[in-house]
Amino acid sequence: MLKSATLLLSALAAGLAITGSSQAATCKVNFIQGANGALLTGHSRKAARQNALVVWETKVVASVGPQWSRWEISHNRSLECFRNKARRWKCTARAQPCKG
């Protein structure tokens, strides 16, 4: 117990980000959102999801840089899909970009 408390205090004193995983991640406060183009990639849910993630990653690279564009480590992720009136899939990826 004393050893983990000491490690925690040392990490806080050093200003490190602490997460629930073994890796520390630094995350942006603002969310970035990307959506697929339903007309082009909405024929299947899988294609729409993949395209929404590509759009999210592209927007992250353009706004904060490539080191922040890993969906797998981003925080507060959401990837929501629905079918529009034309029966095409529309997906939106939204998350706080992280690096680490």
N, C-alpha and C positions, 0 to 999 in steps of 0.2 A: 504494500500500500504506500509506504513512504517513498519507495523508488519511483512508482508511477506518478505520485504527486510532485516529486522533484523534477521528473522529466517534463511534466505538464508545465510547471512554472518556468523551467528553462526554455521551453518552446515559446511560451508567451513572452518571456523577456526578450527573446531573439526576434519577436515579431513574425513568427511563422504562422501560416494558415494551418489550422487543425481541422481535419475532417474525420468521418467515421471509418475511412479506409486507411490502409497503410501508407498511401501516398497523400501528400499535402497538395491541395489545389488552390489556386488563386482564381477568383471568379469576378466577372463584371457585375455591376448592380443592375444595369439595364438589360431588358430582354431583347432578343432579336427574333424576328418572325420571318418565315419563308413559306410560300405556298406553291403548289404545282399549277400549271396551266391546264385546266380541266379539258379543254378542247384537244390539246395535243397529247397529254399523258393520262387522261382520265378513263381510258378504256378498261383498265384493271386497277383494283385497289392497291396491289403490290407496286405497280409502276407509279401510281400517284404518290404513294408513301415515299418511294425512293427519290422521286423528283423533288418532293417537298424538302427532303433532307439535303439534297444537292443545292437547292436554292438557299436554304438556311446557311449551309457552309459557305457558299459564295458570298452571301451578304456579310457574314462574320469576317471573312478574309478581307473584303473591301472596307469594312468599317474599323476593325481593330487588329487585323493581321492574322496570318496563317497559324500561328502558335496557339490561337484561341479557338480554332475551328473543329475540334474533336467533339462530336455529338455525344460520344460515350461518356465523357467526363463532365459534360455541361450540367448545370444545376437546374432544378425545377422544370425538367423537360416535359413537354406535352406534344403528342402527335395525334391530331384528331382528323378523322375523315368522315365524309358524308356524301351521299349521292345528290346531285343537283336535279333540277327539273328535266334536264335533257338526259338523265340517267348516266351521267359521267361522274367519276369520282373526283372529289376536291379534298385535298389534304393540306393541313397547315401544321408546320413544325415551329415550336416556340420554346426558347430556353435562354438561360443566362450563360454566355460563353465562359469557359474556364481554360486555364492552362496549368500544366503541372505534371 
